[in-house]
Amino acid sequence: KWFYPSNKKKDYLFNELTNIPQLPNSRGYEVTLKNDKTKTSFLEVPSHQYIYNLGMTKINFTIDNKNGYLNPQDSMYIKPNKKHCFFKISYYNYNFIFFTV
């Protein structure tokens, strides 16, 4: 487990999920949003990303300066190298699954 972007500024808590040898370039993470600000640290990942909202509350996001939200039990795809962030607007912890391929 680790915090992103740092142990002092804890916007995201990443928990790496099991990796399998048959897919060496794929990674899975359970991510918990820790920051309740409307804007958190941006992510920019050089691989395809699949996001699944595990919670019962919508997750807010910004991709390329456009805002949106991911409904509970819903999923989305993010193209490589897209600048994006996720944020919450209440005190509840928000969890989602983050796969990169």
WOKA-V57687 format. One record per backbone hydrogen bond with DSSP energy under -1.0 kcal/mol. NH is the residue of the N-H (numbers start at 1). CO is the residue of the C=O. If there is no record, write none. Layout:
# WOKA-V57687
nh->NH co->CO
nh->NH co->CO
This chain:
# WOKA-V57687
nh->2 co->14
nh->4 co->12
nh->6 co->9
nh->11 co->4
nh->11 co->9
nh->12 co->4
nh->13 co->32
nh->14 co->2
nh->15 co->30
nh->17 co->28
nh->23 co->20
nh->26 co->23
nh->27 co->100
nh->29 co->98
nh->30 co->15
nh->31 co->96
nh->32 co->13
nh->33 co->94
nh->34 co->11
nh->35 co->11
nh->43 co->84
nh->49 co->78
nh->50 co->99
nh->51 co->76
nh->52 co->97
nh->53 co->74
nh->54 co->95
nh->59 co->70
nh->60 co->87
nh->61 co->68
nh->62 co->85
nh->63 co->66
nh->64 co->83
nh->66 co->63
nh->68 co->61
nh->70 co->59
nh->73 co->53
nh->74 co->71
nh->76 co->51
nh->78 co->49
nh->81 co->45
nh->82 co->79
nh->84 co->43
nh->85 co->62
nh->87 co->60
nh->96 co->31
nh->97 co->52
nh->98 co->29
nh->99 co->50
nh->100 co->27
nh->101 co->48
